[in-house]
């Protein structure tokens, strides 16, 4: 009896061991049920808020996240389908309005309509193409105006007596000619090289107040030209260089710089809104840029916090 009992006990032990070896380990969830429920509740609240405010792109992005967090909930799928249908309708209406405005020559209204299209459908090719074509026409007109102005100034310059270089109080002999050479380099279009030479002049003559005021004015005027051409970021950089080279801001300069910073901040905020549905990481970078231009932009700060949370939650969703 004892050998038989020993054999039975050993067999049972061996079977149990084999069962443990072949049984797969229990899956370990990356998020607890409570965390998932809280995340779903937060995104549902955001989706409803955006939906009520009319931000179709942001609402659609939230419904899409909810379909990933709760794939078995058909209500979220229906809401996503509804929001996408509303986006399609908006795109259709605004494209029609924009094309009508283009035919009527109303580029301002056409631009607004196409931007509304991109706000809900950032990848819409027709709206992007129309905006590019209108921007080309605008730049062509600006270049034609500049060429005409240059020809007019050239004609006037032929009949104008040469202007003597202004006296440079406190500067060494030859500084007036030296400054003129550097200003001419800058005006001729070598902005980077001209600024470098103007900074060297200021470093060598920090107390030449008249020269610094003149340098600041020339650089600031160039910034105004660049802003009229549509390059706001380059214009802001030139305005800030003008203040630095001058040593202080002339009347009205600070107000213009702050206004331009606010405009750029809003532009990058809008870019983030348009790209958020398709590319959360890109939207985050655009809202970070918005805050660099205007740290007080509350809308950009709020959307940035939300986008970073969404990005973190998406990283924690198990890959299928």
DARA-V857171 format. One record per backbone hydrogen bond with DSSP energy under -0.5 kcal/mol. NH is the residue of the N-H (numbers start at 1). CO is the residue of the C=O. E is the energy in kcal/mol with one decimal. If there is no record, write none. Layout:
BEGIN
NH_CO_E + NH_CO_E
END
This chain:
BEGIN
5_1_-2.4 + 6_2_-2.2 + 7_3_-2.3 + 8_4_-2.2 + 9_5_-2.4 + 10_6_-2.2 + 11_7_-2.0 + 12_8_-2.1 + 13_9_-1.9 + 14_10_-2.1 + 15_11_-2.4 + 16_12_-2.2 + 17_13_-2.1 + 18_14_-2.2 + 19_15_-2.3 + 20_16_-2.0 + 21_17_-1.8 + 22_18_-2.2 + 23_19_-1.6 + 29_27_-0.7 + 36_32_-2.5 + 37_33_-2.5 + 38_34_-2.6 + 39_35_-2.5 + 40_36_-2.8 + 41_37_-2.5 + 42_38_-2.3 + 43_39_-2.4 + 44_40_-2.3 + 45_41_-2.1 + 46_42_-2.2 + 47_43_-2.5 + 48_44_-2.2 + 49_45_-2.2 + 50_46_-2.7 + 51_47_-2.2 + 52_48_-2.4 + 53_49_-1.8 + 54_50_-0.8 + 54_51_-0.6 + 55_50_-2.0 + 56_54_-1.6 + 59_55_-2.3 + 60_56_-2.7 + 61_57_-2.0 + 62_58_-1.9 + 63_59_-2.4 + 64_60_-2.3 + 65_61_-2.0 + 66_62_-2.1 + 67_63_-1.9 + 68_64_-1.2 + 69_65_-2.3 + 70_66_-2.7 + 71_68_-0.5 + 73_70_-2.0 + 74_72_-0.9 + 76_73_-0.5 + 77_73_-1.0 + 78_74_-2.2 + 79_75_-2.3 + 80_76_-2.3 + 81_77_-2.2 + 82_78_-2.5 + 83_79_-2.6 + 84_80_-2.3 + 85_81_-2.0 + 86_82_-2.1 + 87_83_-2.0 + 88_84_-2.4 + 89_85_-2.0 + 90_86_-2.3 + 91_87_-2.7 + 92_88_-2.2 + 93_89_-2.4 + 94_90_-2.8 + 95_91_-2.4 + 96_92_-1.8 + 97_93_-2.3 + 98_94_-2.8 + 99_95_-2.7 + 100_96_-2.0 + 101_97_-2.1 + 102_98_-2.2 + 103_99_-2.1 + 104_100_-1.6 + 105_102_-1.4 + 106_101_-2.5 + 107_105_-1.3 + 110_106_-2.1 + 111_107_-2.7 + 112_108_-2.0 + 113_109_-2.2 + 114_110_-2.5 + 115_111_-2.3 + 116_112_-1.7 + 117_113_-1.7 + 118_114_-2.3 + 119_115_-1.6 + 120_116_-0.9 + 120_117_-0.9 + 121_117_-2.2 + 122_274_-0.6 + 124_121_-2.1 + 128_124_-1.8 + 129_125_-2.6 + 130_126_-2.3 + 131_127_-2.3 + 132_128_-2.2 + 133_129_-2.4 + 134_130_-2.3 + 135_131_-2.3 + 136_132_-2.3 + 137_133_-2.2 + 138_134_-2.1 + 139_135_-2.6 + 140_136_-2.6 + 141_137_-2.0 + 142_138_-2.1 + 143_139_-2.7 + 144_140_-2.1 + 145_141_-2.1 + 146_142_-2.5 + 147_143_-2.5 + 148_144_-2.3 + 149_145_-2.4 + 150_146_-2.6 + 151_147_-2.3 + 152_148_-2.2 + 153_149_-2.5 + 154_150_-2.3 + 155_151_-2.2 + 156_152_-2.3 + 157_153_-2.5 + 158_154_-1.4 + 159_155_-0.7 + 159_156_-0.7 + 160_157_-0.8 + 164_162_-0.5 + 169_167_-0.7 + 171_168_-2.0 + 175_172_-1.8 + 178_174_-2.1 + 179_175_-2.7 + 180_176_-2.2 + 181_177_-2.2 + 182_178_-1.6 + 183_179_-2.6 + 184_180_-2.5 + 185_181_-1.9 + 186_182_-2.0 + 187_183_-2.9 + 188_184_-2.0 + 189_186_-1.3 + 190_185_-1.5 + 191_189_-2.0 + 194_190_-2.9 + 195_191_-2.7 + 196_192_-2.0 + 197_193_-2.2 + 198_194_-2.5 + 199_195_-2.5 + 200_196_-1.8 + 201_197_-2.1 + 202_198_-2.2 + 203_199_-2.5 + 204_200_-1.9 + 205_201_-1.7 + 208_205_-1.6 + 209_207_-1.8 + 212_208_-2.2 + 213_209_-2.2 + 214_210_-2.0 + 215_211_-2.6 + 216_212_-2.5 + 217_213_-2.1 + 218_214_-2.2 + 219_215_-2.4 + 220_216_-2.5 + 221_217_-2.4 + 222_218_-1.9 + 223_219_-1.9 + 224_220_-1.9 + 225_221_-2.0 + 226_222_-2.4 + 227_223_-2.3 + 228_224_-2.3 + 229_225_-1.5 + 230_227_-1.2 + 231_226_-1.8 + 232_230_-1.4 + 235_231_-1.9 + 236_232_-2.5 + 237_233_-2.0 + 238_234_-2.1 + 239_235_-2.6 + 240_236_-2.4 + 241_237_-1.9 + 242_238_-2.5 + 243_239_-2.0 + 244_240_-2.1 + 245_241_-2.9 + 246_242_-2.3 + 247_243_-2.1 + 253_250_-2.2 + 254_250_-0.5 + 256_252_-1.8 + 257_253_-2.6 + 258_254_-2.5 + 259_255_-2.3 + 260_256_-2.4 + 261_257_-2.4 + 262_258_-2.1 + 263_259_-2.2 + 264_260_-2.6 + 265_261_-2.3 + 266_262_-2.2 + 267_263_-2.2 + 268_264_-2.4 + 269_265_-1.9 + 270_266_-2.6 + 271_267_-2.2 + 272_268_-2.1 + 273_269_-2.0 + 274_270_-2.3 + 275_271_-2.0 + 276_272_-1.4 + 277_273_-0.5 + 279_275_-3.2 + 283_279_-2.1 + 284_280_-2.2 + 285_281_-1.9 + 286_282_-2.2 + 287_283_-2.4 + 288_284_-2.1 + 289_285_-2.1 + 290_286_-2.1 + 291_287_-1.8 + 292_288_-1.4 + 293_289_-1.8 + 294_290_-1.9 + 297_294_-2.1 + 298_296_-1.2 + 301_297_-2.0 + 302_298_-2.5 + 303_299_-2.5 + 304_300_-2.3 + 305_301_-2.1 + 306_302_-2.1 + 307_303_-2.7 + 308_304_-2.3 + 309_305_-1.8 + 310_306_-2.3 + 311_307_-2.7 + 312_308_-2.1 + 313_309_-2.6 + 314_310_-2.7 + 315_311_-1.6 + 316_312_-1.0 + 317_313_-0.6 + 317_314_-0.8
END
